[in-house]
Amino acid sequence: FFGCLSSFLFSVIFGGFSLYLQYTGQFDVYAFYLANGLPNTVSKVVSLTPLHQIMSPAFLICCTIFLTTTIDAATRVMASMSSKEILSDQEPSVTSKYIWCISLSILVLGVLLVGGLEIIQALVVLAAIPLLGICVIMNISMFKAVREDFPNIWAANLLYIDKEKSGGKA
């Protein structure tokens, strides 16, 4: 709830403030964005807030908390998925979480050093291609599991179609 609320408030407040700066002509946000990119634009807009001495450190703290919790959640999920025989209420080993954290950090650092957003977009497309096949296999497996777990659903009696009411079409 608080993550959604804070994202909403950030979008409303800083988005509205950015539009205000652009509309009143106090600062050309769009031209600055085209020249310097998104991170620098966000930093500039934060520095133009009325209480920027308070807002800049608060923004940095919020970004740090967001990044820390995101990486912690990602490493926990990856460590859980790569651990054998772990139950849903068990924590993965600390060693496994550290390995995934270091691997994820190296991956992100490598992507940033190589080229940034364009590389990320290419990696997303490349990663999605094999996942399409995995999704098809998962759907087939799900239908097989449903047939085994709920055999009555597939019985002819439950899938009865009245040909007279449908105009002879089944």
C-alpha positions in Angstrom: 0.0 0.0 0.0 2.7 2.5 1.0 4.7 1.7 -2.1 1.8 2.4 -4.4 0.8 5.5 -2.4 4.3 7.0 -2.4 4.7 6.3 -6.2 1.3 8.0 -6.8 2.3 11.0 -4.6 5.7 11.3 -6.3 4.0 11.3 -9.8 1.4 13.8 -8.8 3.6 16.2 -6.9 6.7 16.2 -9.0 4.9 15.6 -12.3 2.6 18.6 -11.5 5.5 20.7 -10.4 7.4 19.8 -13.6 4.3 20.8 -15.7 4.1 24.0 -13.7 7.7 24.9 -14.4 7.2 24.1 -18.1 3.9 25.9 -18.4 5.0 29.1 -16.6 8.3 29.2 -18.5 10.4 29.2 -15.3 12.3 26.1 -16.6 12.2 24.3 -19.9 11.9 20.7 -18.5 11.5 19.0 -21.8 14.5 20.7 -23.5 16.6 19.9 -20.4 15.4 16.2 -20.6 16.3 16.0 -24.3 19.8 17.4 -23.6 20.6 15.7 -20.3 18.5 12.6 -19.9 16.0 11.5 -17.3 18.2 11.1 -14.1 19.6 14.6 -14.5 16.2 16.1 -15.2 14.7 14.5 -12.1 17.6 15.9 -10.0 17.2 19.3 -11.5 13.4 19.4 -10.8 14.0 18.3 -7.2 16.7 21.1 -6.9 14.1 23.6 -8.0 11.5 22.7 -5.4 10.8 25.5 -2.8 12.5 23.5 0.1 15.2 21.9 -1.9 17.6 21.8 1.1 15.2 19.4 2.7 13.7 17.8 -0.5 17.0 16.8 -2.1 18.3 14.7 0.9 14.7 13.3 1.4 14.6 12.3 -2.2 18.0 10.6 -2.0 16.9 8.7 1.1 13.7 7.5 -0.5 15.6 6.4 -3.6 18.1 4.5 -1.5 15.3 2.8 0.5 13.5 1.9 -2.8 16.6 0.5 -4.4 17.6 -1.5 -1.2 14.2 -3.1 -0.7 13.9 -3.9 -4.5 17.3 -5.6 -4.5 16.6 -7.4 -1.3 13.3 -8.8 -2.6 14.8 -9.8 -5.9 17.7 -11.7 -4.3 15.3 -13.4 -1.9 13.1 -14.6 -4.7 16.0 -15.7 -6.8 17.6 -17.5 -3.9 14.3 -19.2 -3.0 13.8 -20.3 -6.6 17.3 -21.7 -6.9 17.2 -23.6 -3.6 16.3 -27.3 -3.5 13.5 -28.5 -1.3 12.6 -25.1 0.3 9.1 -24.6 1.7 7.1 -21.5 1.2 7.5 -20.4 4.8 11.3 -20.9 4.9 14.0 -18.4 4.2 16.7 -19.3 1.7 20.3 -19.5 3.0 22.2 -16.2 3.5 25.0 -17.5 1.3 22.6 -18.0 -1.6 21.1 -14.5 -1.1 24.6 -13.0 -1.1 25.6 -14.9 -4.3 22.4 -13.6 -6.1 23.0 -10.1 -4.8 26.5 -10.0 -6.0 25.5 -11.5 -9.4 22.7 -9.0 -9.8 25.0 -6.1 -8.9 27.6 -7.2 -11.4 25.0 -7.6 -14.1 23.6 -4.1 -13.5 27.0 -2.6 -13.3 28.0 -4.3 -16.5 24.9 -3.1 -18.3 25.5 0.4 -17.2 29.1 0.4 -18.3 28.3 -1.1 -21.7 25.6 1.2 -22.8 22.6 1.7 -20.5 19.0 1.8 -21.6 19.6 0.5 -25.2 21.4 -2.5 -23.9 18.6 -3.2 -21.3 16.0 -3.0 -24.1 17.9 -5.5 -26.2 18.4 -7.8 -23.3 14.7 -7.7 -22.5 13.8 -8.7 -26.0 16.4 -11.5 -26.1 15.3 -12.8 -22.7 11.6 -12.8 -23.8 12.2 -15.1 -26.8 13.0 -18.3 -24.8 10.4 -17.4 -22.3 7.7 -17.6 -24.9 8.4 -21.3 -25.3 8.5 -21.8 -21.6 5.1 -20.1 -21.3 3.6 -22.5 -23.9 5.0 -25.5 -22.0 3.7 -24.1 -18.7 0.2 -23.7 -20.2 0.2 -27.3 -21.5 1.4 -28.5 -18.1 -1.4 -26.5 -16.4 -4.1 -28.1 -18.6 -2.7 -31.6 -17.9 -2.7 -30.9 -14.2 -6.3 -29.6 -14.3 -7.3 -32.7 -16.2 -5.7 -34.9 -13.5 -6.9 -32.9 -10.5 -10.5 -32.2 -11.7 -11.5 -35.0 -14.1 -15.2 -34.2 -13.8 -14.8 -30.9 -15.5 -13.7 -32.7 -18.7 -16.6 -35.2 -18.6 -19.0 -35.0 -21.5 -21.9 -34.4 -19.2 -20.6 -31.0 -18.1 -19.8 -29.9 -21.6 -23.3 -30.6 -23.0 -24.3 -28.3 -25.8 -28.0 -28.3 -27.0 -27.8 -28.4 -30.8 -31.5 -27.5 -31.2 -31.2 -24.2 -29.4 -27.9 -23.2 -31.1 -29.3 -23.8 -34.6 -27.6 -27.1 -35.1 -24.2 -25.7 -34.5 -22.1 -27.4 -31.8 
